[in-house]
Amino acid sequence: MWRTSITGGTLRDPMASFNLVDPSLAERDPDIARLIKEEEVRETVKLRLIPSENYASRAVLEATGSVLTNKYSEGYAGKRYYEGQQIIDQVEELAVSRLKALFGAEHVNVQPYSGSPANLAVYLAFCNAGDTIMGLGLPSGGHLTHGSHVSITGRYFKAVGYNVSQSDQRIDFDEVRALAKEHRPKILWAGTTAYPRTLDFAKFREIADEVGAKLCADIAHISGLVAGGAHPSPIGIADVVTSTTHKTLRGPRGGIVMCKAEHAKDIDRAVFPGLQGGPHNHTTAGIAVAAKEASTPEFKQYAHNVVSNAKILAESLLGKGFSLVTGGTDNHLILIDLRSKNVTGKVAAKALDRAGIVGNYNSIPFDPRKPFDPSGFRIGTPSITSRGMGNEEMVRLAGWMDQVVSNASDDKLIEKVAAEVAEMCKSFPAPGIPV
Ligand SMILES: *Cc1c(COP(=O)(O)O)cnc(C)c1O
């Protein structure tokens, strides 16, 4: 149909009109356009509590959805394998210099495609296949890429997992030290994905030094809190620090590796050409914008609000009879042990989602249940804090969660809560989403 619309006649080369007519997404692909609209609505009318998620700003989204996606630029600024890098070099240099200033890092690589590839680059820089590495076990709140047996990192390396202690559910440094001395890992990971407490990077450093390991801090979840001064920084303590850029840092989906100058060459070579081809320049631009946003006083306030909201939410949940892993939180994340409510993680997660409260079911340390329907529910405050919600909203949220979890099969009640949630959300516009 569009083939004849511009000329009124027949074109000899159909591609000519494909190029001439450059319709909007809604015109070109109404199906995808509609689905994006529907996701915008979902992200507007629901309370998004998955702690790894956030809202990227309009500015970040604009940079990410730009023509920079068109350019190939294997290599690094000033040393590329393709011509035409006049603009891209400046984009990447801005991203790097802003992140160096934001975190106080000696060297930053902004090219990893996401958090997992950033971690793989660290392995490639420091290890050979078969070497021993150590990280927090998955059931204790560690990440897949820290040596889980289902991950390449558990298959290509001899992975030793340390755990939280059974008594207080916090990282058991006696066990970390004992295992490190026994197994002498090349890499010691300090990083978590479902752990509600502050990480003591200095303690990890001591142990890494005792056994000659590289200390690698993975701050994927907490990098925004670190940037905003709401969580201690591992920069200057760890040899290498990796992060995603899309969690509390509020950038586009991406990954970064920060390191001491002495490791810069090894890390850069591991990312390219070791692991990847061309960097995602549109993402690099989005990361540069996010780094600029994260260096403002407003972002600092945001990071502290994320933590204070989590603390208030945790206290309110305790007041409603919920049981929390470690008894509370120091960061953006809360891990609920649902056993005191006599409901499983999956049943609670599905009922809460229908009520407009979106989290994820999650194993708790020493969970007696299987990972596919565990005893825990994981929530966090990064997204709702990005919408400007505060104390009052956290208290209301805890009340709704109690009602839904205690009446998980009461459809009428769930509908009523969903309506109340959507009504409250109207007062808190979401960044990046047109009203
Ligand atoms: C999210 C996360 C990652 C992986 O990030 P992706 O971008 O999903 O690959 C790595 N480490 C930790 C601790 C994380 O929480």
PDBQT file of the ligand as one rigid body, heavy atoms in Angstrom, charges set to zero:
ROOT
HETATM    1  C1  LIG A 501      21.694  -7.669  37.814  1.00  0.00    +0.000 C 
HETATM    2  C2  LIG A 501      23.012  -8.184  38.238  1.00  0.00    +0.000 A 
HETATM    3  C3  LIG A 501      23.975  -8.606  37.309  1.00  0.00    +0.000 A 
HETATM    4  C4  LIG A 501      23.679  -8.834  35.843  1.00  0.00    +0.000 C 
HETATM    5  O1  LIG A 501      23.216  -7.840  35.125  1.00  0.00    +0.000 OA
HETATM    6  P1  LIG A 501      22.517  -8.096  33.693  1.00  0.00    +0.000 P 
HETATM    7  O2  LIG A 501      22.534  -6.741  33.124  1.00  0.00    +0.000 OA
HETATM    8  O3  LIG A 501      21.160  -8.632  34.004  1.00  0.00    +0.000 OA
HETATM    9  O4  LIG A 501      23.351  -9.064  32.945  1.00  0.00    +0.000 OA
HETATM   10  C5  LIG A 501      25.228  -8.949  37.768  1.00  0.00    +0.000 A 
HETATM   11  N1  LIG A 501      25.526  -8.923  39.080  1.00  0.00    +0.000 NA
HETATM   12  C6  LIG A 501      24.609  -8.575  40.008  1.00  0.00    +0.000 A 
HETATM   13  C7  LIG A 501      24.997  -8.559  41.441  1.00  0.00    +0.000 C 
HETATM   14  C8  LIG A 501      23.328  -8.201  39.622  1.00  0.00    +0.000 A 
HETATM   15  O5  LIG A 501      22.420  -7.887  40.548  1.00  0.00    +0.000 OA
ENDROOT
TORSDOF 0
